[in-house]
Amino acid sequence: MTGSAIKGPGIFLAQFAGNDAPFDSLPAITAWAAGLGYKGVQIPSWDRRLFDLDLCAESQTYADEVVGICAEAGIAITELSTHLQGQLVAVSPAYDAAFDAFAPETVRGNPGARQAWAVDQVTKAATAARRLGLSGTVSFTGSLAFPYLYPWPQRPAGLVETAFAELARRWTPILDAYDDAGVDIGFELHPGEDVFDGASWERFLSAVAEHPRARINYDPSHFLLQAMDYLAFIDIYHDRISAFHVKDAEFRPDGRQGVYSGYSPWAERAGRFRSLGDGQVDFAAVFTRLTQHGYRGWAVMEWECFLKSPAQGAAEGAPFIARHLIEVTGQAFDDFAGGRADQAVLDAMLGIRS
């Protein structure tokens, strides 16, 4: 096998953006990230402190300025994130109040207007990504069926099928816009979304007719917390993985709680997100499996930890990812002869007579 290694380290800026320097502007936060050893940033497209999505979709001049700001810090843009807007493309009525906070005040309390705003935002991200020279974005699918996840009482026949048909109706025109722009959208499979594991991903992919722009933002932490085999997931779905969130987690069930964690707060749950290296994800195996299957995109740290400070988590993340990057060899370790012998030698080795 030959080829370049996975790119990195990258960092998702969403959890670090704030109102205080150096986290309040793109020039300052990219310089901060570069100083910690990061080589790429994933930009939250909803955060006007760092990025203006509407302007980037309209103006190549602005897009070039954004690329230039990052380049001045020695940073590349890995992807644009539309997680919050993607969530609002499909919102169950059970979640209306909770998810209204993700939308601008002008559309809160109006589900139809909120959805239209979200669709417009996610669609604009395709154009913005193209202007930035990116091949992909990352997002959520939203959720219509998730409140009915556990089948008690038994779900009415057709409820799940109807939900995924509606997801497809909403997402197919967006995916077509991404296809027109030549940009992929990697959905993060995440509990709370209708698409949260392999089985639900297959439902979604079938509903959107195997759309070529529907891809996966692989994040092993969400699979570990569901007690899934996150390495086998790569084997099964590697051809759809277009982005990679490097996020750690731990799952420690006991006699009181398991996956559902009894409504406990984050610090007391059986499953908790951790800083890189503090959890149970086998990242050596993850990077190996992704590399073996030919993934050559970015490894982007998404930091969420119930215990460690973001400053420490960010400082430890870049060297952690760098240690796991694999430079792919082009030769087997015991290939002393090297190259290919001529046909006469091959025939002699096999006892073949002309």
Buried (B, 14 or more C-beta within 10 A) or exposed (E): EEEEBBBBBBBBBBBBBEEEEBBBBBEBBBBBBBEBBBBBBBBBBBBEBBBBBBBBBBBEEBBEBBBEBBEEBEBBBBBBBBBBBBBBBBBBEEBEEEBBEBBEEEBBEEBEBBBBBBBBBBBBBBBBBBBBEBEBBBBBBBBBBBEBBEEEEEBEEEBBEEBBEBBBEBBBEBBBBBBEBEBBBBBBBBBBBBBBBBEBBEBBBEBBEEBEBBBBBBBBBBBBBBEBEBBEBBEEBBEBBBBBBBBBBBBEEEEEBBEEBEEBEEEEBBBBBBBBBBBBBBBEBBBBBBBBEEBEBBBBBBBBBBEBEBEEBBBBBBBBBBEBBEEBEEEEEEEEEEEEEEEEEEEEEEEEEE
